[in-house]
Amino acid sequence: MNLVIHLDDVSRVFPADPPVHALSKIRLRVEQGDYLAIVGPSGSGKSTLLNTLGLLDRPTSGSYLLDGIETTTLKDGARTRLRGHRIGFVYQSFHLLDHRTVAENVMLAEVYGRSGGAGGERARNEQANPRASATINPRGEAGGERANPRARATAGGYGRRGRRRRAEEMLEKVGMSHRVDFLPGRLSGGERQRVAIARALMGGPSLLLCDEPTGNLDSRNTEAVLDLFDGLRDQGLTLLVITHEDAVSARASRRVRISDGVLTEE
Ligand SMILES: Nc1ncnc2c1ncn2[C@@H]1O[C@H](COP(=O)(O)OP(=O)(O)OP(=O)(O)O)[C@@H](O)[C@H]1O
């Protein structure tokens, strides 16, 4: 059995008065190629679970093995590297940079992926603060990447050209080859989400964590994204999808419900 996720008695308590028990002794085993839907009411702990699984938050207690690696005792730098190599993130609101082309948005995953959230956090920062892009030189290379030779190696080549080639491969996987030089503003919602999925795939993750990935899509585009998820699962990717939509959870092979921080499998 090839376990991608192995949670044992994972709890997350937020300090407050009284303390908030957002996750209570969660036990979960997810094998490679599993496709899980996580459902539950507002405030039940879904985002806390996803942040914990995505190494964006640490449990208060318990053990979390990702691909067999105990993550709870890793230092921040090692967690960030592990996240960059093994986890892709897909969010409801795409987080694409409006002033960058489709290909550039996908390429930026490998620049920002080193520092967290597969581009999500940093991409949001850049949108809010265009000066953040000053860390990228005119050839599109980040200072951080130059300092980190492994980042280049994972780009499937050296520098911008290798990154561009990989971005085009990922865009082909999601059926967006015909839009590589478009700006996101000219894409439909479903197309934007497919670009965001291509970006999430850039690091070659084993696990895709999706937070309401179809929340901003109509039913036709939802179907297209779900078809894409099926294809990725068939290729061996492990998928965890937070959703409140029955049409989405019905497509997953497993459904877990979280309620007041307690997880049960349906
Ligand atoms: N930083 C924090 N400090 C204190 N309490 C928090 C913090 N973050 C989350 N919580 C609380 O933890 C509980 C779980 O929150 P979480 O965001 O995981 O829920 P959720 O299921 O994702 O909700 P939604 O579907 O509304 O996004 C909630 O009661 C929330 O108020």
The ligand as an SDF file (V2000), in Angstrom:
LIG
                    3D

 31 33  0  0  0  0  0  0  0  0999 V2000
   -6.6450   31.5470   13.3110 N   0  0  0  0  0  0  0  0  0  0  0  0
   -7.7400   31.1380   13.9510 C   0  0  0  0  0  0  0  0  0  0  0  0
   -7.9280   31.4760   15.2470 N   0  0  0  0  0  0  0  0  0  0  0  0
   -9.0240   31.0530   15.9210 C   0  0  0  0  0  0  0  0  0  0  0  0
   -9.9900   30.2890   15.3810 N   0  0  0  0  0  0  0  0  0  0  0  0
   -9.8450   29.9450   14.0960 C   0  0  0  0  0  0  0  0  0  0  0  0
   -8.7320   30.3280   13.3190 C   0  0  0  0  0  0  0  0  0  0  0  0
   -8.8660   29.8200   12.0760 N   0  0  0  0  0  0  0  0  0  0  0  0
  -10.0190   29.1290   12.0810 C   0  0  0  0  0  0  0  0  0  0  0  0
  -10.6150   29.2010   13.2800 N   0  0  0  0  0  0  0  0  0  0  0  0
  -11.8760   28.5520   13.6890 C   0  0  0  0  0  0  0  0  0  0  0  0
  -11.6920   27.1570   13.4610 O   0  0  0  0  0  0  0  0  0  0  0  0
  -12.9160   26.5840   12.9960 C   0  0  0  0  0  0  0  0  0  0  0  0
  -12.6760   25.8800   11.6720 C   0  0  0  0  0  0  0  0  0  0  0  0
  -12.3960   26.8670   10.6750 O   0  0  0  0  0  0  0  0  0  0  0  0
  -12.2010   26.4870    9.1320 P   0  0  0  0  0  0  0  0  0  0  0  0
  -11.8150   27.7470    8.4360 O   0  0  0  0  0  0  0  0  0  0  0  0
  -11.2630   25.3520    9.0440 O   0  0  0  0  0  0  0  0  0  0  0  0
  -13.6680   26.0250    8.7180 O   0  0  0  0  0  0  0  0  0  0  0  0
  -14.2480   25.6620    7.2520 P   0  0  0  0  0  0  0  0  0  0  0  0
  -14.9380   24.3570    7.3910 O   0  0  0  0  0  0  0  0  0  0  0  0
  -13.1730   25.7800    6.2470 O   0  0  0  0  0  0  0  0  0  0  0  0
  -15.3070   26.8110    7.0460 O   0  0  0  0  0  0  0  0  0  0  0  0
  -15.8640   27.4690    5.6570 P   0  0  0  0  0  0  0  0  0  0  0  0
  -16.5650   26.3820    4.9150 O   0  0  0  0  0  0  0  0  0  0  0  0
  -16.8140   28.5180    6.1560 O   0  0  0  0  0  0  0  0  0  0  0  0
  -14.6820   28.0430    4.9450 O   0  0  0  0  0  0  0  0  0  0  0  0
  -13.9260   27.7180   12.9080 C   0  0  0  0  0  0  0  0  0  0  0  0
  -14.7130   27.7020   14.0670 O   0  0  0  0  0  0  0  0  0  0  0  0
  -13.0670   28.9650   12.8550 C   0  0  0  0  0  0  0  0  0  0  0  0
  -13.7450   30.0570   13.4220 O   0  0  0  0  0  0  0  0  0  0  0  0
  1  2  1  0
  2  3  1  0
  2  7  2  0
  3  4  2  0
  4  5  1  0
  5  6  2  0
  6  7  1  0
  6 10  1  0
  7  8  1  0
  8  9  2  0
  9 10  1  0
 10 11  1  0
 11 12  1  0
 11 30  1  0
 12 13  1  0
 13 14  1  0
 13 28  1  0
 14 15  1  0
 15 16  1  0
 16 17  2  0
 16 18  1  0
 16 19  1  0
 19 20  1  0
 20 21  2  0
 20 22  1  0
 20 23  1  0
 23 24  1  0
 24 25  2  0
 24 26  1  0
 24 27  1  0
 28 29  1  0
 28 30  1  0
 30 31  1  0
M  END
$$$$
